[in-house]
Amino acid sequence: MPVLWRRLLIFLLSCLPLVWLVWATLAERLGADPAKTLVLETGHYTFYFLLLTLAITPLRRLVKFRYFHFRWLQPHRRMLGLFTLFYALAHVAAYLIFILGLDFSLFAAELVKRPYILFTLPALALLIALGITSTQSMMRRLGKNWRRLHSSIYLIAVLAWLHVFLQVRSSYTDAVFFGVMVAVLLGVRIYWKVFGRRAKAAN
């Protein structure tokens, strides 16, 4: 399949969660507390897209069968990263609109009541920075600093997991799932970096 058609397909598939949430809201299918459901669902989709973005490099490097590989995903990593930002902004917007009612005077009290929000702010700021600098022109302009800035996606993943973990009240299912995925996706990179340096030193 040509790159353009793959890009269009991935774009449409990435929009499906948004379409479903809009439909469920209009059809009143979000349960007894639709505001809370919207915030939780947009948060979950943010994490899913973050994990997908982080998974592309390990899949590309580890799965190398002749007729089955993930090299074709590499050109679409930026789009998945931008959808991560999109759902993160939707998550924050849903919280501000439907939980706070745009009453920002309540925000300080919310920080005391829900300290996990503190991990959201730097993660969101970094995601916005990555989105702004995701273009080819910004890559050329920033040079080596571009790679340093975009390596902050690993910090974002850790902050996002802390955000989920500190919300746990009864079930640890989401926290364990996201924690394991982050640990695996960051762990393989640490392994490559450590043993890659040792291999170079040995040579």
Rosetta blueprint (number, residue, H / E / L):
1 M L
2 P L
3 V H
4 L H
5 W H
6 R H
7 R H
8 L H
9 L H
10 I H
11 F H
12 L H
13 L H
14 S H
15 C H
16 L H
17 P H
18 L H
19 V H
20 W H
21 L H
22 V H
23 W H
24 A H
25 T H
26 L H
27 A L
28 E L
29 R L
30 L L
31 G L
32 A L
33 D L
34 P H
35 A H
36 K H
37 T H
38 L H
39 V H
40 L H
41 E H
42 T H
43 G H
44 H H
45 Y H
46 T H
47 F H
48 Y H
49 F H
50 L H
51 L H
52 L H
53 T H
54 L H
55 A H
56 I H
57 T H
58 P H
59 L H
60 R H
61 R H
62 L H
63 V L
64 K E
65 F L
66 R L
67 Y L
68 F L
69 H E
70 F L
71 R H
72 W H
73 L H
74 Q H
75 P H
76 H H
77 R H
78 R H
79 M H
80 L H
81 G H
82 L H
83 F H
84 T H
85 L H
86 F H
87 Y H
88 A H
89 L H
90 A H
91 H H
92 V H
93 A H
94 A H
95 Y H
96 L H
97 I H
98 F H
99 I H
100 L L
101 G L
102 L L
103 D L
104 F H
105 S H
106 L H
107 F H
108 A H
109 A H
110 E H
111 L H
112 V H
113 K H
114 R L
115 P L
116 Y L
117 I H
118 L H
119 F H
120 T H
121 L H
122 P H
123 A H
124 L H
125 A H
126 L H
127 L H
128 I H
129 A H
130 L H
131 G H
132 I H
133 T L
134 S L
135 T L
136 Q H
137 S H
138 M H
139 M H
140 R H
141 R H
142 L H
143 G L
144 K H
145 N H
146 W H
147 R H
148 R H
149 L H
150 H H
151 S L
152 S L
153 I H
154 Y H
155 L H
156 I H
157 A H
158 V H
159 L H
160 A H
161 W H
162 L H
163 H H
164 V H
165 F H
166 L L
167 Q L
168 V L
169 R L
170 S L
171 S L
172 Y L
173 T H
174 D H
175 A H
176 V H
177 F H
178 F H
179 G H
180 V H
181 M H
182 V H
183 A H
184 V H
185 L H
186 L H
187 G H
188 V H
189 R H
190 I H
191 Y H
192 W H
193 K H
194 V H
195 F H
196 G H
197 R H
198 R H
199 A H
200 K H
201 A H
202 A H
203 N L
